């Protein structure tokens, strides 16, 4: 059984080994900066210096909106496969997806009424 996987194991070992060798050679033989300037170490966005400092903290509403977006986005992605194969799944799938959409809408209304989508 191991003979069937032997070529794949050899390629993985060679890939990891060569990657480690090249990375270590680059750190030893690669070019070294003469003097690192502070300006080159700062992050840039769109060619302009970033206004966000390392000590800046985002409000909890930012994370809450981001998590809700991910939650509703992932839930709606589950609708696509069923929509593509609705004839194969039949009426039962249509009823289940209808229940799913209703529950998703109820959750959205609940979150909206609780004020989680308000940007403060």
Backbone atoms as SQL, in Angstrom:
CREATE TABLE atoms (id INTEGER PRIMARY KEY, chain TEXT, resi INTEGER, resn TEXT, atom TEXT, x REAL, y REAL, z REAL);
INSERT INTO atoms VALUES
  (1, 'A', 1, 'UNK', 'N', 0.828, -1.189, 0.000),
  (2, 'A', 1, 'UNK', 'CA', 0.000, 0.000, 0.000),
  (3, 'A', 1, 'UNK', 'C', 0.877, 1.260, 0.000),
  (4, 'A', 2, 'UNK', 'N', 1.974, 1.227, 0.746),
  (5, 'A', 2, 'UNK', 'CA', 2.841, 2.394, 0.812),
  (6, 'A', 2, 'UNK', 'C', 3.508, 2.675, -0.527),
  (7, 'A', 3, 'UNK', 'N', 3.657, 1.654, -1.381),
  (8, 'A', 3, 'UNK', 'CA', 4.299, 1.846, -2.686),
  (9, 'A', 3, 'UNK', 'C', 3.451, 2.740, -3.592),
  (10, 'A', 4, 'UNK', 'N', 2.156, 2.728, -3.407),
  (11, 'A', 4, 'UNK', 'CA', 1.293, 3.580, -4.225),
  (12, 'A', 4, 'UNK', 'C', 1.502, 5.057, -3.885),
  (13, 'A', 5, 'UNK', 'N', 1.819, 5.348, -2.635),
  (14, 'A', 5, 'UNK', 'CA', 2.013, 6.728, -2.193),
  (15, 'A', 5, 'UNK', 'C', 3.473, 7.157, -2.219),
  (16, 'A', 6, 'UNK', 'N', 4.386, 6.278, -2.555),
  (17, 'A', 6, 'UNK', 'CA', 5.814, 6.582, -2.518),
  (18, 'A', 6, 'UNK', 'C', 6.206, 7.766, -3.404),
  (19, 'A', 7, 'UNK', 'N', 5.735, 7.863, -4.659),
  (20, 'A', 7, 'UNK', 'CA', 6.101, 9.048, -5.456),
  (21, 'A', 7, 'UNK', 'C', 5.621, 10.356, -4.839),
  (22, 'A', 8, 'UNK', 'N', 4.419, 10.363, -4.285),
  (23, 'A', 8, 'UNK', 'CA', 3.900, 11.584, -3.670),
  (24, 'A', 8, 'UNK', 'C', 4.713, 11.950, -2.435),
  (25, 'A', 9, 'UNK', 'N', 5.082, 10.959, -1.648),
  (26, 'A', 9, 'UNK', 'CA', 5.879, 11.219, -0.447),
  (27, 'A', 9, 'UNK', 'C', 7.251, 11.768, -0.838),
  (28, 'A', 10, 'UNK', 'N', 7.851, 11.205, -1.888),
  (29, 'A', 10, 'UNK', 'CA', 9.154, 11.679, -2.340),
  (30, 'A', 10, 'UNK', 'C', 9.055, 13.136, -2.793),
  (31, 'A', 11, 'UNK', 'N', 8.017, 13.498, -3.560),
  (32, 'A', 11, 'UNK', 'CA', 7.861, 14.875, -4.019),
  (33, 'A', 11, 'UNK', 'C', 7.637, 15.837, -2.850),
  (34, 'A', 12, 'UNK', 'N', 6.866, 15.430, -1.857),
  (35, 'A', 12, 'UNK', 'CA', 6.636, 16.293, -0.702),
  (36, 'A', 12, 'UNK', 'C', 7.935, 16.502, 0.068),
  (37, 'A', 13, 'UNK', 'N', 8.683, 15.437, 0.298),
  (38, 'A', 13, 'UNK', 'CA', 9.949, 15.549, 1.025),
  (39, 'A', 13, 'UNK', 'C', 10.943, 16.408, 0.240),
  (40, 'A', 14, 'UNK', 'N', 11.034, 16.195, -1.077),
  (41, 'A', 14, 'UNK', 'CA', 11.924, 17.012, -1.892),
  (42, 'A', 14, 'UNK', 'C', 11.499, 18.487, -1.895),
  (43, 'A', 15, 'UNK', 'N', 10.231, 18.736, -1.979),
  (44, 'A', 15, 'UNK', 'CA', 9.737, 20.118, -1.973),
  (45, 'A', 15, 'UNK', 'C', 10.045, 20.828, -0.671),
  (46, 'A', 16, 'UNK', 'N', 9.788, 20.160, 0.446),
  (47, 'A', 16, 'UNK', 'CA', 10.078, 20.761, 1.748),
  (48, 'A', 16, 'UNK', 'C', 11.583, 20.939, 1.928),
  (49, 'A', 17, 'UNK', 'N', 12.344, 19.935, 1.528),
  (50, 'A', 17, 'UNK', 'CA', 13.800, 20.004, 1.685),
  (51, 'A', 17, 'UNK', 'C', 14.417, 21.107, 0.848),
  (52, 'A', 18, 'UNK', 'N', 14.062, 21.171, -0.430),
  (53, 'A', 18, 'UNK', 'CA', 14.608, 22.215, -1.287),
  (54, 'A', 18, 'UNK', 'C', 14.151, 23.608, -0.854),
  (55, 'A', 19, 'UNK', 'N', 12.915, 23.723, -0.420),
  (56, 'A', 19, 'UNK', 'CA', 12.435, 25.015, 0.079),
  (57, 'A', 19, 'UNK', 'C', 13.222, 25.472, 1.302),
  (58, 'A', 20, 'UNK', 'N', 13.493, 24.558, 2.213),
  (59, 'A', 20, 'UNK', 'CA', 14.277, 24.895, 3.406),
  (60, 'A', 20, 'UNK', 'C', 15.713, 25.254, 3.030),
  (61, 'A', 21, 'UNK', 'N', 16.302, 24.519, 2.095),
  (62, 'A', 21, 'UNK', 'CA', 17.680, 24.804, 1.670),
  (63, 'A', 21, 'UNK', 'C', 17.758, 26.184, 1.021),
  (64, 'A', 22, 'UNK', 'N', 16.839, 26.494, 0.108),
  (65, 'A', 22, 'UNK', 'CA', 16.876, 27.789, -0.572),
  (66, 'A', 22, 'UNK', 'C', 16.611, 28.940, 0.404),
  (67, 'A', 23, 'UNK', 'N', 15.707, 28.750, 1.342),
  (68, 'A', 23, 'UNK', 'CA', 15.430, 29.807, 2.315),
  (69, 'A', 23, 'UNK', 'C', 16.636, 30.060, 3.213),
  (70, 'A', 24, 'UNK', 'N', 17.302, 29.008, 3.652),
  (71, 'A', 24, 'UNK', 'CA', 18.477, 29.200, 4.507),
  (72, 'A', 24, 'UNK', 'C', 19.639, 29.795, 3.714),
  (73, 'A', 25, 'UNK', 'N', 19.822, 29.380, 2.453),
  (74, 'A', 25, 'UNK', 'CA', 20.875, 29.975, 1.632),
  (75, 'A', 25, 'UNK', 'C', 20.613, 31.454, 1.368),
  (76, 'A', 26, 'UNK', 'N', 19.379, 31.814, 1.174),
  (77, 'A', 26, 'UNK', 'CA', 19.040, 33.209, 0.957),
  (78, 'A', 26, 'UNK', 'C', 19.341, 34.048, 2.195),
  (79, 'A', 27, 'UNK', 'N', 19.040, 33.523, 3.380),
  (80, 'A', 27, 'UNK', 'CA', 19.320, 34.302, 4.585),
  (81, 'A', 27, 'UNK', 'C', 20.814, 34.414, 4.846),
  (82, 'A', 28, 'UNK', 'N', 21.602, 33.434, 4.400),
  (83, 'A', 28, 'UNK', 'CA', 23.053, 33.474, 4.621),
  (84, 'A', 28, 'UNK', 'C', 23.760, 34.259, 3.517),
  (85, 'A', 29, 'UNK', 'N', 23.442, 33.974, 2.272),
  (86, 'A', 29, 'UNK', 'CA', 24.164, 34.562, 1.148),
  (87, 'A', 29, 'UNK', 'C', 23.474, 35.764, 0.526),
  (88, 'A', 30, 'UNK', 'N', 22.242, 36.022, 0.888),
  (89, 'A', 30, 'UNK', 'CA', 21.472, 37.091, 0.255),
  (90, 'A', 30, 'UNK', 'C', 21.972, 38.471, 0.614),
  (91, 'A', 31, 'UNK', 'N', 21.471, 39.484, -0.106),
  (92, 'A', 31, 'UNK', 'CA', 21.908, 40.854, 0.160),
  (93, 'A', 31, 'UNK', 'C', 21.418, 41.333, 1.523),
  (94, 'A', 32, 'UNK', 'N', 22.290, 42.060, 2.195),
  (95, 'A', 32, 'UNK', 'CA', 21.954, 42.623, 3.511),
  (96, 'A', 32, 'UNK', 'C', 21.814, 44.139, 3.366),
  (97, 'A', 33, 'UNK', 'N', 20.820, 44.739, 3.988),
  (98, 'A', 33, 'UNK', 'CA', 20.709, 46.202, 3.922),
  (99, 'A', 33, 'UNK', 'C', 21.829, 46.845, 4.740),
  (100, 'A', 34, 'UNK', 'N', 22.399, 47.898, 4.197),
  (101, 'A', 34, 'UNK', 'CA', 23.485, 48.600, 4.891),
  (102, 'A', 34, 'UNK', 'C', 22.965, 49.260, 6.164),
  (103, 'A', 35, 'UNK', 'N', 21.870, 49.935, 6.038),
  (104, 'A', 35, 'UNK', 'CA', 21.240, 50.543, 7.208),
  (105, 'A', 35, 'UNK', 'C', 19.737, 50.578, 6.951),
  (106, 'A', 36, 'UNK', 'N', 19.018, 49.979, 7.837),
  (107, 'A', 36, 'UNK', 'CA', 17.560, 49.936, 7.682),
  (108, 'A', 36, 'UNK', 'C', 16.978, 51.272, 8.133),
  (109, 'A', 37, 'UNK', 'N', 16.232, 51.886, 7.260),
  (110, 'A', 37, 'UNK', 'CA', 15.605, 53.154, 7.601),
  (111, 'A', 37, 'UNK', 'C', 14.212, 52.899, 8.153),
  (112, 'A', 38, 'UNK', 'N', 13.787, 53.777, 9.023),
  (113, 'A', 38, 'UNK', 'CA', 12.480, 53.628, 9.638),
  (114, 'A', 38, 'UNK', 'C', 11.359, 53.818, 8.614),
  (115, 'A', 39, 'UNK', 'N', 11.589, 54.690, 7.636),
  (116, 'A', 39, 'UNK', 'CA', 10.552, 54.991, 6.647),
  (117, 'A', 39, 'UNK', 'C', 10.257, 53.792, 5.756),
  (118, 'A', 40, 'UNK', 'N', 11.244, 52.956, 5.489),
  (119, 'A', 40, 'UNK', 'CA', 11.004, 51.796, 4.632),
  (120, 'A', 40, 'UNK', 'C', 10.323, 50.666, 5.375),
  (121, 'A', 41, 'UNK', 'N', 10.308, 50.717, 6.681),
  (122, 'A', 41, 'UNK', 'CA', 9.676, 49.659, 7.462),
  (123, 'A', 41, 'UNK', 'C', 8.210, 49.939, 7.759),
  (124, 'A', 42, 'UNK', 'N', 7.737, 51.143, 7.462),
  (125, 'A', 42, 'UNK', 'CA', 6.348, 51.494, 7.753),
  (126, 'A', 42, 'UNK', 'C', 5.424, 50.993, 6.645),
  (127, 'A', 43, 'UNK', 'N', 4.215, 50.577, 7.008),
  (128, 'A', 43, 'UNK', 'CA', 3.271, 50.093, 5.987),
  (129, 'A', 43, 'UNK', 'C', 2.692, 51.247, 5.173),
  (130, 'A', 44, 'UNK', 'N', 2.459, 50.969, 3.894),
  (131, 'A', 44, 'UNK', 'CA', 1.849, 51.937, 2.985),
  (132, 'A', 44, 'UNK', 'C', 0.607, 51.327, 2.366),
  (133, 'A', 45, 'UNK', 'N', -0.363, 52.177, 2.126),
  (134, 'A', 45, 'UNK', 'CA', -1.569, 51.738, 1.444),
  (135, 'A', 45, 'UNK', 'C', -1.884, 52.761, 0.367),
  (136, 'A', 46, 'UNK', 'N', -1.953, 52.326, -0.843),
  (137, 'A', 46, 'UNK', 'CA', -2.226, 53.182, -1.991),
  (138, 'A', 46, 'UNK', 'C', -1.174, 54.277, -2.150),
  (139, 'A', 47, 'UNK', 'N', 0.045, 54.020, -1.743),
  (140, 'A', 47, 'UNK', 'CA', 1.116, 54.978, -1.898),
  (141, 'A', 47, 'UNK', 'C', 1.158, 56.058, -0.845),
  (142, 'A', 48, 'UNK', 'N', 0.252, 56.012, 0.121),
  (143, 'A', 48, 'UNK', 'CA', 0.219, 57.016, 1.177),
  (144, 'A', 48, 'UNK', 'C', 0.540, 56.366, 2.519),
  (145, 'A', 49, 'UNK', 'N', 1.169, 57.100, 3.421),
  (146, 'A', 49, 'UNK', 'CA', 1.443, 56.519, 4.741),
  (147, 'A', 49, 'UNK', 'C', 0.140, 56.188, 5.461),
  (148, 'A', 50, 'UNK', 'N', 0.168, 55.140, 6.208),
  (149, 'A', 50, 'UNK', 'CA', -1.022, 54.709, 6.931),
  (150, 'A', 50, 'UNK', 'C', -1.294, 55.630, 8.111),
  (151, 'A', 51, 'UNK', 'N', -2.556, 55.957, 8.308),
  (152, 'A', 51, 'UNK', 'CA', -2.953, 56.792, 9.441),
  (153, 'A', 51, 'UNK', 'C', -3.248, 55.958, 10.682),
  (154, 'A', 52, 'UNK', 'N', -3.326, 54.639, 10.521),
  (155, 'A', 52, 'UNK', 'CA', -3.654, 53.763, 11.635),
  (156, 'A', 52, 'UNK', 'C', -2.381, 53.465, 12.407),
  (157, 'A', 53, 'UNK', 'N', -2.394, 53.761, 13.673),
  (158, 'A', 53, 'UNK', 'CA', -1.242, 53.488, 14.521),
  (159, 'A', 53, 'UNK', 'C', -1.372, 52.103, 15.131),
  (160, 'A', 54, 'UNK', 'N', -0.270, 51.581, 15.614),
  (161, 'A', 54, 'UNK', 'CA', -0.285, 50.242, 16.198),
  (162, 'A', 54, 'UNK', 'C', -1.146, 50.167, 17.453),
  (163, 'A', 55, 'UNK', 'N', -1.294, 51.269, 18.136),
  (164, 'A', 55, 'UNK', 'CA', -2.059, 51.268, 19.379),
  (165, 'A', 55, 'UNK', 'C', -3.534, 51.579, 19.161),
  (166, 'A', 56, 'UNK', 'N', -3.942, 51.850, 17.911),
  (167, 'A', 56, 'UNK', 'CA', -5.348, 52.161, 17.648),
  (168, 'A', 56, 'UNK', 'C', -6.204, 50.912, 17.805),
  (169, 'A', 57, 'UNK', 'N', -7.330, 51.068, 18.487),
  (170, 'A', 57, 'UNK', 'CA', -8.238, 49.945, 18.714),
  (171, 'A', 57, 'UNK', 'C', -9.540, 50.194, 17.971),
  (172, 'A', 58, 'UNK', 'N', -10.040, 49.145, 17.342),
  (173, 'A', 58, 'UNK', 'CA', -11.314, 49.238, 16.648),
  (174, 'A', 58, 'UNK', 'C', -12.435, 48.984, 17.639),
  (175, 'A', 59, 'UNK', 'N', -13.576, 49.609, 17.392),
  (176, 'A', 59, 'UNK', 'CA', -14.724, 49.410, 18.252),
  (177, 'A', 59, 'UNK', 'C', -15.326, 48.023, 18.061),
  (178, 'A', 60, 'UNK', 'N', -16.095, 47.601, 19.039),
  (179, 'A', 60, 'UNK', 'CA', -16.697, 46.268, 18.996),
  (180, 'A', 60, 'UNK', 'C', -17.719, 46.179, 17.876),
  (181, 'A', 61, 'UNK', 'N', -18.315, 47.302, 17.484),
  (182, 'A', 61, 'UNK', 'CA', -19.314, 47.263, 16.417),
  (183, 'A', 61, 'UNK', 'C', -18.678, 46.885, 15.079),
  (184, 'A', 62, 'UNK', 'N', -17.413, 47.249, 14.874),
  (185, 'A', 62, 'UNK', 'CA', -16.711, 46.865, 13.650),
  (186, 'A', 62, 'UNK', 'C', -16.634, 45.352, 13.547),
  (187, 'A', 63, 'UNK', 'N', -16.231, 44.694, 14.625),
  (188, 'A', 63, 'UNK', 'CA', -16.111, 43.238, 14.609),
  (189, 'A', 63, 'UNK', 'C', -17.471, 42.560, 14.533),
  (190, 'A', 64, 'UNK', 'N', -18.465, 43.137, 15.172),
  (191, 'A', 64, 'UNK', 'CA', -19.804, 42.561, 15.139),
  (192, 'A', 64, 'UNK', 'C', -20.387, 42.603, 13.734),
  (193, 'A', 65, 'UNK', 'N', -20.231, 43.718, 13.051),
  (194, 'A', 65, 'UNK', 'CA', -20.727, 43.824, 11.675),
  (195, 'A', 65, 'UNK', 'C', -19.961, 42.868, 10.773),
  (196, 'A', 66, 'UNK', 'N', -18.652, 42.743, 10.971),
  (197, 'A', 66, 'UNK', 'CA', -17.856, 41.823, 10.152),
  (198, 'A', 66, 'UNK', 'C', -18.292, 40.382, 10.368),
  (199, 'A', 67, 'UNK', 'N', -18.527, 39.990, 11.616),
  (200, 'A', 67, 'UNK', 'CA', -18.962, 38.611, 11.886),
  (201, 'A', 67, 'UNK', 'C', -20.347, 38.349, 11.329),
  (202, 'A', 68, 'UNK', 'N', -21.238, 39.326, 11.434),
  (203, 'A', 68, 'UNK', 'CA', -22.575, 39.144, 10.879),
  (204, 'A', 68, 'UNK', 'C', -22.531, 39.045, 9.362),
  (205, 'A', 69, 'UNK', 'N', -21.675, 39.825, 8.725),
  (206, 'A', 69, 'UNK', 'CA', -21.533, 39.729, 7.275),
  (207, 'A', 69, 'UNK', 'C', -21.055, 38.335, 6.877),
  (208, 'A', 70, 'UNK', 'N', -20.060, 37.831, 7.562),
  (209, 'A', 70, 'UNK', 'CA', -19.547, 36.492, 7.250),
  (210, 'A', 70, 'UNK', 'C', -20.629, 35.448, 7.477),
  (211, 'A', 71, 'UNK', 'N', -21.354, 35.566, 8.574),
  (212, 'A', 71, 'UNK', 'CA', -22.407, 34.598, 8.889),
  (213, 'A', 71, 'UNK', 'C', -23.482, 34.580, 7.803),
  (214, 'A', 72, 'UNK', 'N', -24.020, 35.730, 7.442),
  (215, 'A', 72, 'UNK', 'CA', -25.082, 35.771, 6.438),
  (216, 'A', 72, 'UNK', 'C', -24.554, 35.439, 5.047),
  (217, 'A', 73, 'UNK', 'N', -23.320, 35.790, 4.766),
  (218, 'A', 73, 'UNK', 'CA', -22.732, 35.475, 3.472),
  (219, 'A', 73, 'UNK', 'C', -22.583, 33.969, 3.299),
  (220, 'A', 74, 'UNK', 'N', -22.077, 33.304, 4.299),
  (221, 'A', 74, 'UNK', 'CA', -21.888, 31.854, 4.217),
  (222, 'A', 74, 'UNK', 'C', -23.237, 31.143, 4.155),
  (223, 'A', 75, 'UNK', 'N', -24.211, 31.626, 4.886),
  (224, 'A', 75, 'UNK', 'CA', -25.529, 30.991, 4.846),
  (225, 'A', 75, 'UNK', 'C', -26.173, 31.119, 3.472),
  (226, 'A', 76, 'UNK', 'N', -25.994, 32.253, 2.835),
  (227, 'A', 76, 'UNK', 'CA', -26.606, 32.396, 1.513),
  (228, 'A', 76, 'UNK', 'C', -25.845, 31.613, 0.447),
  (229, 'A', 77, 'UNK', 'N', -24.591, 31.317, 0.668),
  (230, 'A', 77, 'UNK', 'CA', -23.844, 30.490, -0.289),
  (231, 'A', 77, 'UNK', 'C', -24.421, 29.072, -0.341),
  (232, 'A', 78, 'UNK', 'N', -25.003, 28.613, 0.749),
  (233, 'A', 78, 'UNK', 'CA', -25.604, 27.282, 0.763),
  (234, 'A', 78, 'UNK', 'C', -26.829, 27.185, -0.137),
  (235, 'A', 79, 'UNK', 'N', -27.381, 28.308, -0.547),
  (236, 'A', 79, 'UNK', 'CA', -28.547, 28.285, -1.430),
  (237, 'A', 79, 'UNK', 'C', -28.178, 27.921, -2.865),
  (238, 'A', 80, 'UNK', 'N', -26.979, 28.224, -3.293),
  (239, 'A', 80, 'UNK', 'CA', -26.592, 28.028, -4.694),
  (240, 'A', 80, 'UNK', 'C', -26.646, 26.574, -5.145),
  (241, 'A', 81, 'UNK', 'N', -26.063, 25.613, -4.425),
  (242, 'A', 81, 'UNK', 'CA', -26.121, 24.228, -4.912),
  (243, 'A', 81, 'UNK', 'C', -27.543, 23.686, -5.006),
  (244, 'A', 82, 'UNK', 'N', -28.388, 24.062, -4.063),
  (245, 'A', 82, 'UNK', 'CA', -29.765, 23.580, -4.101),
  (246, 'A', 82, 'UNK', 'C', -30.513, 24.219, -5.272),
  (247, 'A', 83, 'UNK', 'N', -30.237, 25.483, -5.530),
  (248, 'A', 83, 'UNK', 'CA', -30.893, 26.147, -6.657),
  (249, 'A', 83, 'UNK', 'C', -30.482, 25.520, -7.982),
  (250, 'A', 84, 'UNK', 'N', -29.256, 25.072, -8.081),
  (251, 'A', 84, 'UNK', 'CA', -28.785, 24.458, -9.325),
  (252, 'A', 84, 'UNK', 'C', -29.382, 23.067, -9.541),
  (253, 'A', 85, 'UNK', 'N', -29.677, 22.345, -8.484),
  (254, 'A', 85, 'UNK', 'CA', -30.181, 20.975, -8.593),
  (255, 'A', 85, 'UNK', 'C', -31.582, 20.828, -8.011),
  (256, 'A', 86, 'UNK', 'N', -32.392, 21.866, -8.104),
  (257, 'A', 86, 'UNK', 'CA', -33.721, 21.827, -7.491),
  (258, 'A', 86, 'UNK', 'C', -34.612, 20.768, -8.115),
  (259, 'A', 87, 'UNK', 'N', -34.516, 20.550, -9.413),
  (260, 'A', 87, 'UNK', 'CA', -35.334, 19.513, -10.050),
  (261, 'A', 87, 'UNK', 'C', -34.957, 18.125, -9.537),
  (262, 'A', 88, 'UNK', 'N', -33.673, 17.896, -9.319),
  (263, 'A', 88, 'UNK', 'CA', -33.224, 16.585, -8.840),
  (264, 'A', 88, 'UNK', 'C', -33.646, 16.351, -7.393),
  (265, 'A', 89, 'UNK', 'N', -33.675, 17.409, -6.595),
  (266, 'A', 89, 'UNK', 'CA', -34.022, 17.254, -5.182),
  (267, 'A', 89, 'UNK', 'C', -35.523, 17.189, -4.951),
  (268, 'A', 90, 'UNK', 'N', -36.291, 17.863, -5.763),
  (269, 'A', 90, 'UNK', 'CA', -37.741, 17.778, -5.666),
  (270, 'A', 90, 'UNK', 'C', -38.369, 18.810, -4.749),
  (271, 'A', 91, 'UNK', 'N', -39.623, 18.534, -4.408),
  (272, 'A', 91, 'UNK', 'CA', -40.417, 19.462, -3.601),
  (273, 'A', 91, 'UNK', 'C', -39.899, 19.569, -2.179),
  (274, 'A', 92, 'UNK', 'N', -39.371, 18.488, -1.651),
  (275, 'A', 92, 'UNK', 'CA', -38.855, 18.505, -0.277),
  (276, 'A', 92, 'UNK', 'C', -37.745, 19.553, -0.130),
  (277, 'A', 93, 'UNK', 'N', -36.854, 19.624, -1.106),
  (278, 'A', 93, 'UNK', 'CA', -35.772, 20.602, -1.048),
  (279, 'A', 93, 'UNK', 'C', -36.311, 22.021, -1.159),
  (280, 'A', 94, 'UNK', 'N', -37.347, 22.207, -1.963),
  (281, 'A', 94, 'UNK', 'CA', -37.951, 23.531, -2.084),
  (282, 'A', 94, 'UNK', 'C', -38.536, 23.983, -0.752),
  (283, 'A', 95, 'UNK', 'N', -39.205, 23.069, -0.056),
  (284, 'A', 95, 'UNK', 'CA', -39.780, 23.399, 1.254),
  (285, 'A', 95, 'UNK', 'C', -38.669, 23.681, 2.265),
  (286, 'A', 96, 'UNK', 'N', -37.621, 22.870, 2.253),
  (287, 'A', 96, 'UNK', 'CA', -36.507, 23.064, 3.185),
  (288, 'A', 96, 'UNK', 'C', -35.795, 24.393, 2.939),
  (289, 'A', 97, 'UNK', 'N', -35.592, 24.744, 1.680),
  (290, 'A', 97, 'UNK', 'CA', -34.938, 26.005, 1.364),
  (291, 'A', 97, 'UNK', 'C', -35.836, 27.177, 1.733),
  (292, 'A', 98, 'UNK', 'N', -37.139, 27.018, 1.565),
  (293, 'A', 98, 'UNK', 'CA', -38.064, 28.075, 1.979),
  (294, 'A', 98, 'UNK', 'C', -37.995, 28.300, 3.482),
  (295, 'A', 99, 'UNK', 'N', -37.945, 27.216, 4.245),
  (296, 'A', 99, 'UNK', 'CA', -37.798, 27.326, 5.705),
  (297, 'A', 99, 'UNK', 'C', -36.460, 27.986, 6.041),
  (298, 'A', 100, 'UNK', 'N', -35.406, 27.612, 5.332),
  (299, 'A', 100, 'UNK', 'CA', -34.088, 28.184, 5.562),
  (300, 'A', 100, 'UNK', 'C', -34.083, 29.683, 5.312),
  (301, 'A', 101, 'UNK', 'N', -34.712, 30.117, 4.228),
  (302, 'A', 101, 'UNK', 'CA', -34.765, 31.544, 3.909),
  (303, 'A', 101, 'UNK', 'C', -35.587, 32.298, 4.947),
  (304, 'A', 102, 'UNK', 'N', -36.690, 31.716, 5.390),
  (305, 'A', 102, 'UNK', 'CA', -37.513, 32.363, 6.419),
  (306, 'A', 102, 'UNK', 'C', -36.714, 32.508, 7.711),
  (307, 'A', 103, 'UNK', 'N', -36.006, 31.458, 8.121),
  (308, 'A', 103, 'UNK', 'CA', -35.196, 31.544, 9.336),
  (309, 'A', 103, 'UNK', 'C', -34.066, 32.562, 9.186),
  (310, 'A', 104, 'UNK', 'N', -33.476, 32.629, 8.022),
  (311, 'A', 104, 'UNK', 'CA', -32.432, 33.611, 7.763),
  (312, 'A', 104, 'UNK', 'C', -32.996, 35.027, 7.841),
  (313, 'A', 105, 'UNK', 'N', -34.186, 35.227, 7.302),
  (314, 'A', 105, 'UNK', 'CA', -34.832, 36.536, 7.359),
  (315, 'A', 105, 'UNK', 'C', -35.205, 36.907, 8.792),
  (316, 'A', 106, 'UNK', 'N', -35.685, 35.942, 9.558),
  (317, 'A', 106, 'UNK', 'CA', -36.026, 36.201, 10.966),
  (318, 'A', 106, 'UNK', 'C', -34.769, 36.571, 11.756),
  (319, 'A', 107, 'UNK', 'N', -33.663, 35.875, 11.497),
  (320, 'A', 107, 'UNK', 'CA', -32.405, 36.204, 12.176),
  (321, 'A', 107, 'UNK', 'C', -31.928, 37.600, 11.788),
  (322, 'A', 108, 'UNK', 'N', -32.074, 37.965, 10.516),
  (323, 'A', 108, 'UNK', 'CA', -31.679, 39.293, 10.066),
  (324, 'A', 108, 'UNK', 'C', -32.522, 40.372, 10.746),
  (325, 'A', 109, 'UNK', 'N', -33.825, 40.168, 10.830),
  (326, 'A', 109, 'UNK', 'CA', -34.709, 41.136, 11.488),
  (327, 'A', 109, 'UNK', 'C', -34.352, 41.241, 12.970),
  (328, 'A', 110, 'UNK', 'N', -34.060, 40.123, 13.616),
  (329, 'A', 110, 'UNK', 'CA', -33.676, 40.129, 15.028),
  (330, 'A', 110, 'UNK', 'C', -32.407, 40.952, 15.250),
  (331, 'A', 111, 'UNK', 'N', -31.411, 40.721, 14.413),
  (332, 'A', 111, 'UNK', 'CA', -30.146, 41.443, 14.537),
  (333, 'A', 111, 'UNK', 'C', -30.353, 42.924, 14.255),
  (334, 'A', 112, 'UNK', 'N', -31.178, 43.230, 13.281),
  (335, 'A', 112, 'UNK', 'CA', -31.458, 44.610, 12.931),
  (336, 'A', 112, 'UNK', 'C', -32.174, 45.328, 14.068),
  (337, 'A', 113, 'UNK', 'N', -33.176, 44.671, 14.658),
  (338, 'A', 113, 'UNK', 'CA', -33.946, 45.276, 15.756),
  (339, 'A', 113, 'UNK', 'C', -33.106, 45.465, 17.010),
  (340, 'A', 114, 'UNK', 'N', -32.138, 44.578, 17.233),
  (341, 'A', 114, 'UNK', 'CA', -31.248, 44.693, 18.401),
  (342, 'A', 114, 'UNK', 'C', -30.221, 45.807, 18.221),
  (343, 'A', 115, 'UNK', 'N', -30.091, 46.351, 17.024),
  (344, 'A', 115, 'UNK', 'CA', -29.187, 47.460, 16.789),
  (345, 'A', 115, 'UNK', 'C', -27.758, 47.028, 16.481),
  (346, 'A', 116, 'UNK', 'N', -27.573, 45.769, 16.113),
  (347, 'A', 116, 'UNK', 'CA', -26.231, 45.302, 15.843),
  (348, 'A', 116, 'UNK', 'C', -25.680, 45.848, 14.532),
  (349, 'A', 117, 'UNK', 'N', -26.546, 46.322, 13.652),
  (350, 'A', 117, 'UNK', 'CA', -26.092, 46.866, 12.380),
  (351, 'A', 117, 'UNK', 'C', -25.902, 48.373, 12.412),
  (352, 'A', 118, 'UNK', 'N', -26.138, 48.989, 13.547),
  (353, 'A', 118, 'UNK', 'CA', -25.941, 50.433, 13.689),
  (354, 'A', 118, 'UNK', 'C', -24.461, 50.732, 13.882),
  (355, 'A', 119, 'UNK', 'N', -23.938, 51.627, 13.064),
  (356, 'A', 119, 'UNK', 'CA', -22.526, 52.001, 13.166),
  (357, 'A', 119, 'UNK', 'C', -22.415, 53.200, 14.099),
  (358, 'A', 120, 'UNK', 'N', -21.749, 52.990, 15.227),
  (359, 'A', 120, 'UNK', 'CA', -21.642, 54.062, 16.237),
  (360, 'A', 120, 'UNK', 'C', -20.251, 54.601, 16.295);
